[in-house]
Amino acid sequence: KKFYERLLLFRTHGITHDKKIMTKCDGPWYYEMQELGHNCRITDFQCALGISQLQRVDEFISRRSEIANYYNQAFKEMEEIRTPRVRLGSVCHAWHLYVIQLKLEKLKVGRRKIFEALRAENLGVNVHYIPVHLQPYYQKRFGYKLGDYPVAERVYERIITLPLYPKMTKKDARDVVRAVKKVVGYYRR
């Protein structure tokens, strides 16, 4: 309950109108900043949009699953990449991201070169996510350093996120597959 109350303050710049926790009350306009916080409230418009999107979530997940399955089939014979694995029947995967892992030992170049080549093919690829322990905040605050989590670092060096979104057409998905096969094929050992 205490944590919940702190979060309520955090989302409103740490400001409260609650007389039970204020140090004084100088009138109905009076408020106090009890803690450091941020503006984490969403607008009515954002709420309305969210509600309308929730009504279509099954449709979105279904479409994302179709694209992910297409990618899995298209890339299954490629020895240079590892596709995401999901145990059948275990979960309903939302496919928020489709992340491949490069098998660098089978390629002449590293992830950066592959990434840049895919971008040159007009693919909106990205990298999700940088290991938390490599972020400056955590390094300064907790003393983490390169080498503390070698498995996370190894995976990070090899991952690329491919485009995947509900409005993606079959042609868009084919273009992604074509570009990945072209680039990876070019840099194959």
Backbone bond lengths (Angstrom), bond angles and torsions (degrees), N, CA, C in turn:
res aa  C-N    CA-C-N  psi(-1)  N-CA   C-N-CA  omega(-1)  CA-C   N-CA-C  phi
1 K - - - 1.454 - - 1.533 110.44 -
2 K 1.330 116.22 -39.82 1.459 120.02 179.77 1.537 110.63 -63.59
3 F 1.333 115.76 -41.98 1.463 120.43 178.46 1.528 110.39 -63.44
4 Y 1.319 116.80 -43.18 1.461 122.35 178.20 1.532 110.26 -57.93
5 E 1.324 116.58 -45.61 1.465 120.63 -179.92 1.526 111.28 -64.24
6 R 1.332 116.43 -36.66 1.469 119.80 176.12 1.521 110.98 -64.62
7 L 1.328 116.35 -40.31 1.467 120.15 178.59 1.520 111.36 -64.11
8 L 1.328 116.98 -38.21 1.462 119.88 176.90 1.525 110.49 -59.67
9 L 1.317 116.69 -40.17 1.463 120.32 176.52 1.526 110.95 -68.79
10 F 1.318 116.04 -43.34 1.460 121.31 -176.33 1.525 111.52 -57.29
11 R 1.337 116.49 -39.18 1.461 119.93 -175.41 1.522 113.15 -73.39
12 T 1.335 117.63 -11.83 1.468 120.76 -177.46 1.529 111.40 -123.47
13 H 1.318 116.14 44.98 1.469 121.89 179.47 1.522 112.78 61.42
14 G 1.315 118.18 18.08 1.465 121.37 -177.96 1.515 113.17 77.88
15 I 1.330 116.32 12.02 1.470 122.01 -174.50 1.529 110.87 -94.74
16 T 1.335 115.05 141.33 1.464 120.29 176.81 1.525 110.63 -135.79
17 H 1.320 114.21 154.22 1.469 123.19 170.56 1.526 109.48 -113.99
18 D 1.310 116.70 4.18 1.465 122.71 -175.67 1.532 110.06 -74.00
19 K 1.333 116.13 110.49 1.468 121.49 -177.12 1.521 112.23 -61.72
20 K 1.342 117.32 -25.08 1.469 120.32 -178.70 1.528 112.31 -67.46
21 I 1.331 117.34 -25.02 1.470 118.20 -178.70 1.525 113.66 -114.82
22 M 1.339 117.17 -5.79 1.464 119.22 178.10 1.525 109.95 -76.68
23 T 1.320 115.57 152.87 1.467 120.00 179.22 1.521 111.61 -79.17
24 K 1.334 116.81 -23.96 1.466 121.64 175.77 1.516 108.09 -158.81
25 C 1.322 116.64 172.20 1.462 121.21 178.10 1.520 107.51 -141.91
26 D 1.322 115.70 109.15 1.459 121.06 -177.70 1.523 113.54 -96.42
27 G 1.295 118.52 13.03 1.461 121.57 179.29 1.514 110.84 142.89
28 P 1.342 116.40 173.15 1.460 120.33 -176.35 1.534 113.79 -64.91
29 W 1.313 118.02 -19.83 1.464 122.42 179.13 1.520 112.42 -84.33
30 Y 1.314 116.60 -13.28 1.459 121.56 -169.10 1.534 111.67 -72.57
31 Y 1.313 114.98 139.21 1.468 122.16 174.44 1.522 108.15 -142.70
32 E 1.308 115.52 163.95 1.460 120.73 176.97 1.519 109.93 -133.29
33 M 1.314 114.51 143.41 1.459 120.23 172.02 1.523 106.60 -92.03
34 Q 1.322 116.66 108.40 1.458 122.45 -176.02 1.528 112.48 -87.81
35 E 1.330 116.72 -30.92 1.465 122.13 -177.97 1.513 109.14 -146.88
36 L 1.325 115.53 165.67 1.451 120.53 171.91 1.521 107.41 -71.07
37 G 1.313 117.27 135.39 1.459 119.81 -179.35 1.513 111.06 -150.82
38 H 1.308 115.60 -169.65 1.464 123.13 -178.64 1.519 108.99 -137.44
39 N 1.324 115.68 171.35 1.457 120.63 173.80 1.524 107.71 -91.71
40 C 1.312 116.26 92.31 1.468 121.91 -177.75 1.519 111.89 -110.17
41 R 1.296 116.91 24.06 1.460 120.02 178.85 1.518 108.64 -91.97
42 I 1.315 115.80 146.05 1.456 118.81 176.71 1.521 108.92 -99.73
43 T 1.327 114.27 154.58 1.463 120.17 -177.85 1.529 110.41 -80.75
44 D 1.326 115.71 165.56 1.467 120.71 175.33 1.527 110.39 -59.97
45 F 1.318 116.20 -38.06 1.464 120.67 178.89 1.530 110.59 -62.80
46 Q 1.335 116.54 -44.03 1.464 119.92 178.16 1.529 111.05 -63.08
47 C 1.317 116.57 -38.35 1.474 120.23 177.05 1.526 110.86 -62.95
48 A 1.328 116.88 -45.75 1.467 120.86 -179.81 1.527 110.36 -62.36
49 L 1.318 116.27 -42.44 1.463 120.08 178.23 1.525 110.42 -63.49
50 G 1.318 116.72 -43.18 1.464 121.14 178.63 1.515 112.35 -60.27
51 I 1.316 116.53 -43.71 1.469 120.78 179.34 1.530 110.28 -62.79
52 S 1.334 116.46 -43.03 1.471 118.90 -179.94 1.526 110.81 -66.39
53 Q 1.321 117.64 -35.46 1.466 120.58 178.77 1.525 111.49 -70.62
54 L 1.325 117.29 -35.20 1.466 120.55 178.31 1.527 111.47 -60.89
55 Q 1.318 116.51 -31.82 1.465 120.24 178.93 1.526 111.47 -67.51
56 R 1.342 116.64 -18.19 1.465 120.87 -178.13 1.525 112.31 -111.39
57 V 1.326 118.06 8.37 1.459 120.58 -173.09 1.529 112.38 -60.21
58 D 1.311 118.21 -39.00 1.472 120.26 179.11 1.529 110.92 -62.91
59 E 1.317 115.64 -40.59 1.472 121.22 177.75 1.536 110.12 -62.69
60 F 1.338 116.70 -44.12 1.466 121.17 179.91 1.525 111.18 -62.95
61 I 1.327 116.00 -46.18 1.470 120.34 -178.88 1.527 110.15 -64.43
62 S 1.308 116.76 -40.83 1.461 120.81 179.04 1.530 110.69 -60.61
63 R 1.318 116.34 -45.66 1.472 120.11 -179.61 1.525 110.43 -66.05
64 R 1.314 117.81 -42.79 1.465 120.79 178.06 1.529 110.36 -61.26
65 S 1.319 116.94 -39.42 1.470 121.01 178.51 1.525 111.24 -63.79
66 E 1.331 116.84 -40.48 1.467 120.42 177.29 1.525 110.65 -59.05
67 I 1.316 115.98 -45.41 1.467 120.24 -178.71 1.527 110.34 -66.84
68 A 1.325 116.99 -44.29 1.468 120.59 178.96 1.526 110.45 -60.57
69 N 1.324 117.51 -42.43 1.466 120.73 177.85 1.526 111.22 -63.91
70 Y 1.317 116.40 -38.97 1.467 120.69 176.53 1.530 110.02 -61.35
71 Y 1.327 116.69 -47.36 1.470 120.39 177.43 1.528 110.63 -59.26
72 N 1.324 116.56 -47.14 1.471 119.90 -178.62 1.526 111.11 -56.69
73 Q 1.324 116.73 -44.54 1.468 120.34 179.20 1.527 111.27 -66.71
74 A 1.318 116.36 -42.55 1.466 120.62 -177.23 1.526 112.44 -66.58
75 F 1.326 116.97 -31.94 1.468 120.49 -175.33 1.525 113.86 -100.54
76 K 1.335 118.11 -1.30 1.466 119.17 -170.93 1.525 113.68 -63.77
77 E 1.312 118.65 -25.53 1.468 121.31 179.78 1.528 112.78 -91.86
78 M 1.302 117.92 -2.71 1.473 120.82 -178.06 1.525 109.89 -84.54
79 E 1.315 115.95 112.46 1.463 121.26 -178.32 1.523 112.70 -72.41
80 E 1.329 117.48 -15.90 1.463 121.24 -174.52 1.523 113.88 -85.96
81 I 1.322 117.23 -10.41 1.468 118.89 179.47 1.521 110.98 -132.21
82 R 1.311 114.62 153.20 1.467 122.56 174.36 1.526 106.48 -113.85
83 T 1.313 116.05 128.50 1.465 120.90 179.96 1.526 109.54 -93.51
84 P 1.324 117.10 162.91 1.473 119.92 178.36 1.524 110.79 -62.43
85 R 1.307 115.40 144.13 1.465 120.50 177.95 1.516 109.44 -115.65
86 V 1.316 115.48 137.19 1.460 122.02 176.22 1.518 106.95 -133.03
87 R 1.327 115.84 129.95 1.465 119.17 176.57 1.521 109.26 -68.27
88 L 1.297 115.78 123.77 1.468 120.33 -179.10 1.517 110.96 -60.81
89 G 1.313 115.49 136.29 1.453 121.16 177.08 1.514 114.70 78.61
90 S 1.323 117.21 -4.55 1.465 118.57 -175.60 1.525 112.91 -87.22
91 V 1.319 116.25 -35.53 1.464 119.98 -176.55 1.526 109.99 -148.68
92 C 1.310 114.57 163.56 1.461 120.39 168.71 1.518 105.37 -99.86
93 H 1.303 116.62 101.24 1.463 121.78 -176.39 1.523 109.04 -76.70
94 A 1.319 118.13 130.59 1.464 121.85 -179.40 1.526 112.08 -84.46
95 W 1.328 117.84 -12.85 1.459 122.28 -179.34 1.533 111.92 50.56
96 H 1.326 114.33 48.77 1.467 120.10 173.85 1.525 109.52 -58.20
97 L 1.323 116.24 -40.16 1.463 122.31 177.98 1.524 109.05 -133.32
98 Y 1.327 115.76 153.58 1.463 121.07 171.32 1.522 106.09 -121.56
99 V 1.322 115.11 104.64 1.467 121.53 -173.18 1.524 109.40 -110.53
100 I 1.330 115.16 123.46 1.463 119.72 173.73 1.524 108.61 -100.05
101 Q 1.333 115.24 154.27 1.466 120.91 172.85 1.518 107.68 -112.51
102 L 1.316 115.41 129.17 1.457 120.58 176.87 1.518 109.36 -80.77
103 K 1.314 116.48 136.06 1.467 120.84 172.77 1.527 105.65 -90.77
104 L 1.327 115.45 88.58 1.461 121.79 -171.20 1.521 113.10 -59.35
105 E 1.318 116.87 -28.99 1.464 119.63 179.40 1.533 111.51 -65.65
106 K 1.317 117.79 -15.88 1.464 122.30 179.84 1.529 111.97 -102.98
107 L 1.341 116.33 5.14 1.465 121.49 -178.43 1.527 110.58 -122.70
108 K 1.335 116.04 153.34 1.469 121.41 -179.58 1.519 112.57 -82.70
109 V 1.316 117.35 -13.22 1.468 121.78 -175.47 1.522 109.97 -134.28
110 G 1.328 115.18 169.39 1.454 121.10 179.16 1.520 112.42 -88.16
111 R 1.309 114.35 -178.05 1.459 121.67 -177.60 1.526 112.87 -58.06
112 R 1.330 117.40 -41.02 1.464 120.23 -176.13 1.530 111.70 -58.06
113 K 1.321 116.47 -44.90 1.463 120.71 -178.85 1.538 110.63 -64.86
114 I 1.325 116.38 -41.90 1.467 120.61 177.60 1.533 109.53 -63.24
115 F 1.324 116.08 -44.96 1.466 122.20 179.10 1.529 110.15 -57.04
116 E 1.336 116.24 -50.39 1.468 120.65 -178.28 1.523 111.41 -62.99
117 A 1.331 116.69 -38.79 1.467 120.28 179.04 1.529 110.68 -66.49
118 L 1.319 117.55 -39.06 1.468 120.47 177.30 1.525 110.71 -66.45
119 R 1.322 116.99 -38.50 1.471 119.98 175.66 1.530 110.38 -64.08
120 A 1.338 116.28 -38.51 1.468 120.35 177.98 1.530 110.99 -63.98
121 E 1.320 116.78 -24.25 1.470 122.45 175.35 1.535 111.22 -85.40
122 N 1.317 116.56 10.61 1.472 123.80 179.51 1.520 114.15 66.94
123 L 1.324 116.93 30.38 1.461 120.38 174.18 1.520 108.60 -94.19
124 G 1.307 116.34 135.19 1.461 121.25 177.15 1.519 111.08 -83.78
125 V 1.330 115.82 60.38 1.464 119.84 178.59 1.520 109.89 -76.89
126 N 1.329 115.49 161.72 1.453 121.03 177.08 1.517 107.82 -152.33
127 V 1.321 116.37 -176.71 1.465 121.65 176.39 1.520 107.65 -127.37
128 H 1.335 115.60 120.25 1.470 122.06 179.13 1.513 108.01 -128.74
129 Y 1.254 118.93 117.30 1.447 133.20 1.38 1.519 109.05 -132.26
130 I 1.314 116.14 160.22 1.460 121.35 173.75 1.526 106.88 -71.69
131 P 1.333 117.81 132.19 1.469 118.96 179.93 1.533 111.41 -55.53
132 V 1.307 115.94 135.39 1.465 122.02 -176.01 1.524 111.41 -56.44
133 H 1.325 117.33 -39.10 1.470 119.20 -175.93 1.528 112.70 -68.16
134 L 1.328 118.20 -10.15 1.463 121.37 176.65 1.528 112.32 -94.99
135 Q 1.314 117.43 -2.28 1.463 121.34 177.86 1.528 109.52 -78.76
136 P 1.335 117.37 137.86 1.470 120.86 -177.28 1.527 114.41 -52.71
137 Y 1.339 117.48 -39.87 1.464 119.32 -179.35 1.519 110.76 -56.76
138 Y 1.323 117.66 -49.58 1.465 121.56 -177.15 1.524 111.65 -71.02
139 Q 1.324 116.85 -31.05 1.459 119.15 177.20 1.529 110.59 -68.25
140 K 1.335 115.95 -42.95 1.471 119.44 178.80 1.521 111.46 -70.29
141 R 1.312 116.13 -45.00 1.463 120.82 -173.78 1.528 113.20 -73.71
142 F 1.346 116.80 -39.17 1.460 120.07 -173.09 1.524 114.12 -119.16
143 G 1.333 116.76 -2.72 1.462 119.83 176.74 1.517 115.09 77.47
144 Y 1.338 117.67 17.20 1.463 119.49 178.13 1.518 109.87 -65.45
145 K 1.328 115.48 152.69 1.458 119.93 178.61 1.522 110.23 -147.52
146 L 1.321 114.70 165.64 1.452 120.90 176.00 1.518 108.90 -55.51
147 G 1.315 116.65 132.47 1.458 121.22 -179.51 1.515 113.72 103.12
148 D 1.335 117.91 -15.04 1.467 120.52 -179.49 1.533 112.41 -68.06
149 Y 1.308 117.05 -32.82 1.469 121.72 -179.26 1.531 108.59 -132.24
150 P 1.329 116.64 76.51 1.468 120.72 -172.76 1.529 114.79 -61.91
151 V 1.317 118.55 -31.79 1.470 119.76 179.80 1.529 109.63 -67.79
152 A 1.321 116.92 -46.06 1.470 120.47 178.01 1.527 110.54 -60.84
153 E 1.329 116.46 -40.86 1.468 120.64 179.98 1.524 110.98 -65.80
154 R 1.327 116.30 -41.06 1.467 120.77 -179.54 1.529 109.88 -64.34
155 V 1.318 117.33 -44.70 1.467 120.72 179.09 1.526 109.61 -63.70
156 Y 1.317 117.02 -44.83 1.469 121.47 -179.03 1.529 111.94 -57.10
157 E 1.318 117.16 -39.13 1.469 121.39 -179.10 1.525 112.35 -65.64
158 R 1.325 117.48 -14.74 1.459 121.54 -171.56 1.531 114.78 -115.79
159 I 1.316 118.69 -6.72 1.467 119.30 -171.38 1.527 114.14 -93.71
160 I 1.318 113.77 146.13 1.466 122.58 172.39 1.531 106.74 -141.38
161 T 1.323 115.94 133.84 1.459 121.47 177.38 1.524 109.12 -94.64
162 L 1.314 115.62 125.56 1.462 121.27 178.84 1.529 110.03 -92.23
163 P 1.335 116.89 153.83 1.466 119.74 178.07 1.525 111.56 -59.79
164 L 1.319 115.85 137.97 1.464 122.42 176.63 1.525 107.09 -161.12
165 Y 1.316 116.04 112.46 1.463 120.68 179.82 1.530 108.62 -151.29
166 P 1.322 117.94 152.90 1.471 121.22 -172.44 1.525 115.21 -57.78
167 K 1.306 118.96 -33.76 1.468 121.44 -177.30 1.530 112.53 -83.88
168 M 1.321 116.53 2.66 1.458 121.30 -179.89 1.531 109.48 -62.91
169 T 1.325 116.62 131.63 1.461 120.31 178.79 1.525 110.03 -86.11
170 K 1.329 115.81 168.38 1.469 119.95 175.38 1.523 109.90 -60.86
171 K 1.324 116.33 -38.26 1.467 120.18 178.38 1.527 110.40 -63.48
172 D 1.333 117.21 -42.82 1.470 120.44 177.46 1.525 110.27 -57.57
173 A 1.329 116.63 -46.99 1.465 120.67 -178.99 1.527 110.67 -64.43
174 R 1.342 117.34 -40.39 1.473 120.37 176.90 1.522 110.65 -62.95
175 D 1.334 117.04 -38.81 1.469 120.60 178.12 1.525 111.25 -62.55
176 V 1.330 116.80 -39.25 1.466 120.70 177.54 1.525 109.51 -62.44
177 V 1.311 116.56 -49.25 1.470 120.92 -179.17 1.528 110.49 -60.69
178 R 1.321 116.64 -46.41 1.464 121.03 179.70 1.522 111.00 -57.73
179 A 1.330 116.78 -46.88 1.463 120.65 -178.08 1.529 111.60 -65.70
180 V 1.328 117.15 -42.71 1.471 120.11 179.29 1.524 109.79 -62.38
181 K 1.326 117.20 -46.00 1.467 120.24 179.84 1.527 111.25 -63.35
182 K 1.312 116.79 -39.87 1.467 121.17 179.51 1.524 110.72 -63.31
183 V 1.320 116.69 -52.02 1.469 121.17 -175.88 1.523 111.17 -67.18
184 V 1.316 116.76 -49.13 1.466 119.96 -179.30 1.528 109.95 -63.78
185 G 1.328 116.90 -39.59 1.466 120.25 177.22 1.518 112.20 -61.78
186 Y 1.314 116.44 -39.33 1.467 121.01 -179.93 1.530 111.42 -64.29
187 Y 1.319 117.01 -37.92 1.469 121.21 -176.44 1.533 113.25 -97.35
188 R 1.325 116.72 9.46 1.471 121.08 178.83 1.529 109.96 -63.29
189 R 1.327 116.30 142.24 1.484 121.17 175.26 1.503 109.70 -74.37
